[in-house]
Amino acid sequence: MSTVVLESGQSESASREAARLAMSNARAEAEAMAEAAGGGLGTLLRVMTLPDYAQNSRSAWSAYPGGPGPEGVYITPTDVTVIVTVQATWAYVAP
Protein backbone atom coordinates (compact mmCIF):
# COMPACT_ATOMS: atom_id res chain seq x y z
CA MET A 1 0.00 0.00 0.00
CA SER A 2 1.30 3.45 -0.88
CA THR A 3 0.90 6.47 1.32
CA VAL A 4 -2.75 7.29 1.84
CA VAL A 5 -3.91 10.77 2.75
CA LEU A 6 -7.51 11.36 3.71
CA GLU A 7 -8.86 14.86 4.06
CA SER A 8 -12.18 16.21 5.16
CA GLY A 9 -14.14 18.67 3.11
CA GLN A 10 -15.04 20.34 6.39
CA SER A 11 -11.52 20.79 7.79
CA GLU A 12 -11.35 24.55 7.15
CA SER A 13 -14.71 25.31 8.76
CA ALA A 14 -13.87 22.96 11.67
CA SER A 15 -10.53 24.74 12.18
CA ARG A 16 -12.22 28.15 12.18
CA GLU A 17 -14.80 26.99 14.72
CA ALA A 18 -12.07 25.46 16.89
CA ALA A 19 -10.15 28.77 16.72
CA ARG A 20 -13.27 30.69 17.80
CA LEU A 21 -13.77 28.35 20.75
CA ALA A 22 -10.09 28.46 21.71
CA MET A 23 -10.11 32.27 21.67
CA SER A 24 -13.28 32.37 23.75
CA ASN A 25 -11.71 30.02 26.31
CA ALA A 26 -8.50 32.07 26.39
CA ARG A 27 -10.47 35.26 27.05
CA ALA A 28 -12.54 33.63 29.80
CA GLU A 29 -9.38 32.38 31.53
CA ALA A 30 -7.69 35.79 31.19
CA GLU A 31 -10.75 37.53 32.64
CA ALA A 32 -10.81 35.13 35.59
CA MET A 33 -7.10 35.71 36.26
CA ALA A 34 -7.45 39.49 36.03
CA GLU A 35 -10.44 39.45 38.39
CA ALA A 36 -8.58 37.19 40.81
CA ALA A 37 -5.78 39.76 40.85
CA GLY A 38 -8.31 42.47 41.68
CA GLY A 39 -8.42 44.16 38.29
CA GLY A 40 -9.92 43.69 34.90
CA LEU A 41 -9.09 42.73 31.38
CA GLY A 42 -7.99 45.48 29.02
CA THR A 43 -7.28 45.69 25.32
CA LEU A 44 -6.21 42.64 23.35
CA LEU A 45 -2.54 43.24 22.57
CA ARG A 46 -1.51 40.13 20.66
CA VAL A 47 -2.98 36.85 19.47
CA MET A 48 -1.51 33.98 17.48
CA THR A 49 -2.20 30.34 16.81
CA LEU A 50 0.35 27.70 17.66
CA PRO A 51 0.99 24.59 15.56
CA ASP A 52 -0.20 21.23 16.81
CA TYR A 53 2.57 18.85 15.84
CA ALA A 54 0.82 15.84 17.40
CA GLN A 55 -2.19 16.21 15.12
CA ASN A 56 -0.10 15.45 12.03
CA SER A 57 0.92 12.07 13.39
CA ARG A 58 -2.56 10.80 14.22
CA SER A 59 -4.10 8.11 12.10
CA ALA A 60 -7.58 9.01 10.93
CA TRP A 61 -8.38 5.72 9.25
CA SER A 62 -8.00 2.00 9.46
CA ALA A 63 -7.46 -0.44 6.62
CA TYR A 64 -8.08 -4.15 6.31
CA PRO A 65 -7.66 -6.62 3.46
CA GLY A 66 -10.73 -7.52 1.52
CA GLY A 67 -9.51 -9.54 -1.43
CA PRO A 68 -7.62 -9.14 -4.68
CA GLY A 69 -7.93 -6.22 -7.05
CA PRO A 70 -8.25 -2.47 -6.57
CA GLU A 71 -11.22 -2.95 -4.27
CA GLY A 72 -9.15 -5.28 -2.09
CA VAL A 73 -8.34 -2.78 0.65
CA TYR A 74 -11.17 -1.06 2.43
CA ILE A 75 -10.57 2.27 4.12
CA THR A 76 -12.73 3.00 7.13
CA PRO A 77 -12.59 6.68 8.08
CA THR A 78 -12.87 7.62 11.73
CA ASP A 79 -13.57 10.91 13.45
CA VAL A 80 -10.92 13.53 12.94
CA THR A 81 -10.02 15.68 15.93
CA VAL A 82 -9.24 19.31 15.16
CA ILE A 83 -6.97 21.01 17.68
CA VAL A 84 -6.26 24.72 17.70
CA THR A 85 -4.09 26.40 20.30
CA VAL A 86 -4.14 30.17 20.69
CA GLN A 87 -1.81 32.36 22.65
CA ALA A 88 -3.28 35.75 23.52
CA THR A 89 -2.06 38.70 25.56
CA TRP A 90 -4.34 41.32 27.05
CA ALA A 91 -3.53 44.44 28.98
CA TYR A 92 -4.26 44.24 32.71
CA VAL A 93 -6.42 47.07 34.05
CA ALA A 94 -5.60 47.83 37.67
CA PRO A 95 -8.46 48.84 40.00
BELWO-V257982 format. One record per pair of residues at least 12 apart in sequence whose C-alpha atoms are under 8 Angstrom apart, sorted by the first residue. I is the first residue (numbers start at 1). GAP is how many residues later the second one is. D is the distance in whole Angstrom. If there is no record, write none. Layout:
i,gap,d
I,GAP,D
I,GAP,D
This chain:
i,gap,d
6,54,8
6,55,8
11,71,8
14,68,7
15,67,6
15,68,8
15,69,7
18,64,7
18,65,7
18,66,6
19,65,6
19,66,7
19,67,7
22,62,7
22,63,6
22,64,6
23,63,6
23,65,8
26,60,7
26,61,8
26,62,7
30,60,8
34,58,7
34,59,8
38,56,7
38,57,7
39,53,7
39,54,6
39,55,5
39,56,5
40,52,6
40,53,5
40,54,7
40,55,7
41,49,7
41,50,6
41,51,5
41,52,6
42,48,6
42,49,5
42,50,5
42,51,6
43,47,6
43,48,5
44,44,7
44,45,6
44,46,4
44,47,6
45,43,8
45,44,5
45,45,5
45,46,7
46,42,6
46,43,5
46,44,7
47,39,7
47,40,6
47,41,4
47,42,6
48,38,6
48,39,5
48,40,7
49,35,7
49,36,6
49,37,4
49,38,6
50,34,7
50,35,5
50,36,6
50,37,7
51,33,8
51,34,7
52,31,7
52,32,7
52,33,7
55,26,8
55,27,8
55,28,7
60,17,6
60,18,6
60,19,7
60,20,6
61,14,7
61,15,6
61,16,4
61,17,5
62,13,6
62,14,5
62,15,7
62,16,8
63,12,5
63,13,6
